[in-house]
């Protein structure tokens, strides 16, 4: 077990290394038809299963971490710690929830601990973290507009409080149910609904302000 943790820790020492290391695994070729087969492979520390599991979920975990922490380096560390804990403690997974919900709970707790240790959260713009790197292409006007809209959304998201960013991310980007979100962050369903309403309202106001500000800058 110690040797395996050392090996995994070495592999996860840099998030960019994770992306490069696991892109050679085509998850469509992994013969696992059920979640239980995936869990069994992780319990056995099967190398192909572990690689496929990380490749399938690394961007999702990183997105949650960056939305909570607002700092790229801290989010990378939290992502690494999450997978380390998932693999190390997979035998403790009791199956009462989906494994992704359990994994997000671990990521949530790691991020909350980091936030508590920090005097304040440093907000930075979220980078595009696609696993497969694409060759540089000349962007069309439509692509440029789409990227600008994405950047504006991310900047506005980072102006929300960490708890609102997390709830919006889990509900809209991860498409988790309110009950699943509650299992991750410990909130009641009523409180999550309040946060969703508050987050949507604040995000809408920020987006409207951002658009008006850009118009004023161009034509004011």
HUKA-V241947 format. One record per pair of residues at least 4 apart in sequence whose C-alpha atoms are under 8 Angstrom apart, sorted by sequence separation. I is the first residue (numbers start at 0). J is the second residue. D is the distance in whole Angstrom. If there is no record, write none. Layout:
# HUKA-V241947
I_J_D / I_J_D
This chain:
# HUKA-V241947
0_4_6 / 1_5_6 / 2_6_6 / 3_7_6 / 4_8_6 / 5_9_6 / 6_10_6 / 7_11_6 / 8_12_6 / 12_16_7 / 13_17_7 / 14_18_7 / 15_19_6 / 16_20_6 / 17_21_6 / 18_22_6 / 19_23_8 / 25_29_7 / 32_36_7 / 33_37_7 / 34_38_6 / 35_39_6 / 36_40_6 / 37_41_6 / 38_42_6 / 39_43_6 / 40_44_6 / 41_45_6 / 44_48_8 / 45_49_6 / 46_50_6 / 47_51_6 / 48_52_6 / 49_53_6 / 50_54_6 / 51_55_6 / 52_56_6 / 53_57_5 / 54_58_8 / 56_60_6 / 57_61_6 / 58_62_6 / 59_63_6 / 60_64_6 / 61_65_6 / 62_66_6 / 63_67_6 / 64_68_6 / 65_69_5 / 70_74_6 / 71_75_6 / 72_76_6 / 73_77_6 / 74_78_6 / 75_79_6 / 76_80_6 / 77_81_6 / 78_82_7 / 79_83_6 / 80_84_6 / 81_85_6 / 82_86_6 / 83_87_6 / 84_88_6 / 85_89_5 / 88_92_7 / 94_98_7 / 96_100_6 / 97_101_6 / 98_102_6 / 99_103_6 / 100_104_6 / 101_105_6 / 102_106_6 / 103_107_6 / 104_108_6 / 105_109_6 / 106_110_6 / 107_111_6 / 108_112_6 / 109_113_6 / 110_114_6 / 111_115_6 / 112_116_6 / 113_117_6 / 114_118_8 / 138_142_6 / 139_143_6 / 140_144_6 / 141_145_6 / 142_146_6 / 143_147_6 / 144_148_6 / 145_149_6 / 146_150_6 / 147_151_6 / 148_152_6 / 149_153_6 / 150_154_6 / 151_155_6 / 152_156_6 / 153_157_6 / 154_158_7 / 155_159_7 / 159_163_6 / 160_164_6 / 161_165_6 / 162_166_6 / 163_167_6 / 164_168_6 / 165_169_6 / 166_170_6 / 167_171_6 / 168_172_5 / 169_173_5 / 170_174_5 / 171_175_8 / 175_179_6 / 176_180_6 / 177_181_6 / 178_182_6 / 179_183_6 / 180_184_6 / 181_185_5 / 182_186_8 / 186_190_6 / 187_191_6 / 188_192_6 / 189_193_6 / 190_194_6 / 191_195_6 / 192_196_6 / 193_197_6 / 194_198_6 / 195_199_6 / 196_200_6 / 197_201_6 / 198_202_6 / 199_203_6 / 200_204_6 / 201_205_6 / 202_206_6 / 203_207_6 / 204_208_6 / 205_209_6 / 206_210_6 / 207_211_6 / 208_212_6 / 209_213_6 / 210_214_6 / 211_215_6 / 212_216_6 / 213_217_6 / 214_218_6 / 215_219_4 / 11_16_7 / 31_36_6 / 40_45_5 / 44_49_7 / 64_69_8 / 65_70_6 / 68_73_7 / 69_74_8 / 84_89_8 / 96_101_7 / 114_119_7 / 138_143_6 / 159_164_6 / 167_172_7 / 168_173_6 / 169_174_6 / 170_175_5 / 175_180_6 / 180_185_8 / 181_186_5 / 186_191_6 / 214_219_7 / 10_16_7 / 11_17_6 / 31_37_6 / 65_71_6 / 68_74_6 / 92_98_8 / 114_120_7 / 169_175_6 / 170_176_6 / 180_186_8 / 181_187_6 / 10_17_7 / 41_48_6 / 157_164_7 / 170_177_7 / 181_188_6 / 40_48_6 / 41_49_6 / 65_73_8 / 156_164_6 / 40_49_7 / 65_74_5 / 92_101_8 / 10_20_8 / 64_74_5 / 170_180_7 / 178_188_6 / 181_191_7 / 37_48_7 / 64_75_8 / 169_180_7 / 177_188_6 / 180_191_8 / 61_74_6 / 64_77_7 / 61_75_7 / 64_78_7 / 166_180_7 / 177_191_7 / 177_192_8 / 61_77_8 / 61_78_6 / 85_102_7 / 29_47_8 / 60_78_6 / 29_48_7 / 85_105_8 / 57_78_7 / 60_81_8 / 81_102_7 / 84_105_8 / 29_51_8 / 24_47_8 / 81_105_6 / 26_51_5 / 81_106_5 / 166_191_7 / 24_50_7 / 25_51_7 / 124_150_8 / 24_51_6 / 26_54_8 / 78_106_7 / 81_109_7 / 125_153_6 / 166_194_7 / 167_195_6 / 21_50_6 / 26_55_7 / 53_82_7 / 77_106_7 / 80_109_8 / 124_153_6 / 125_154_8 / 166_195_7 / 21_51_7 / 24_54_8 / 124_154_6 / 163_194_6 / 167_198_7 / 21_53_8 / 22_54_7 / 77_109_6 / 162_194_8 / 163_195_7 / 167_199_8 / 21_54_6 / 77_110_6 / 124_157_7 / 123_157_7 / 163_197_8 / 164_198_7 / 122_157_6 / 163_198_5 / 18_54_7 / 74_110_8 / 122_158_8 / 159_198_7 / 63_103_8 / 3_44_8 / 44_86_8 / 64_106_7 / 68_110_7 / 159_201_7 / 60_103_7 / 63_106_8 / 64_107_7 / 67_110_7 / 159_202_7 / 42_86_8 / 63_107_8 / 67_111_8 / 41_86_7 / 68_113_8 / 60_106_7 / 64_110_6 / 68_114_7 / 156_202_7 / 42_89_6 / 155_202_6 / 41_89_7 / 42_90_6 / 70_120_8 / 155_205_6 / 38_89_7 / 69_120_7 / 70_121_6 / 155_206_6 / 68_120_6 / 69_121_6 / 70_122_6 / 71_123_7 / 68_121_8 / 69_122_4 / 70_123_6 / 68_122_8 / 69_123_5 / 71_125_7 / 152_206_7 / 155_209_8 / 69_124_8 / 151_206_7 / 69_125_8 / 151_209_7 / 66_125_8 / 65_125_7 / 14_75_6 / 13_75_8 / 14_76_8 / 14_78_8 / 34_98_8 / 14_79_7 / 13_79_8 / 12_79_7 / 11_79_6 / 58_128_6 / 58_129_7 / 58_130_7 / 8_83_7 / 7_83_7 / 54_130_8 / 107_183_7 / 108_184_8 / 107_184_7 / 104_182_7 / 4_83_7 / 100_179_7 / 104_183_4 / 103_183_6 / 104_184_7 / 100_182_8 / 101_183_7 / 4_87_7 / 100_183_7 / 69_157_7 / 66_156_8 / 66_157_7 / 68_161_7 / 67_161_5 / 66_161_7 / 67_162_7 / 67_164_6 / 66_164_6 / 67_165_6 / 66_165_6 / 63_165_7 / 66_168_7 / 63_168_7 / 63_169_8 / 22_130_7 / 22_131_7 / 18_130_6 / 18_131_8 / 59_173_8
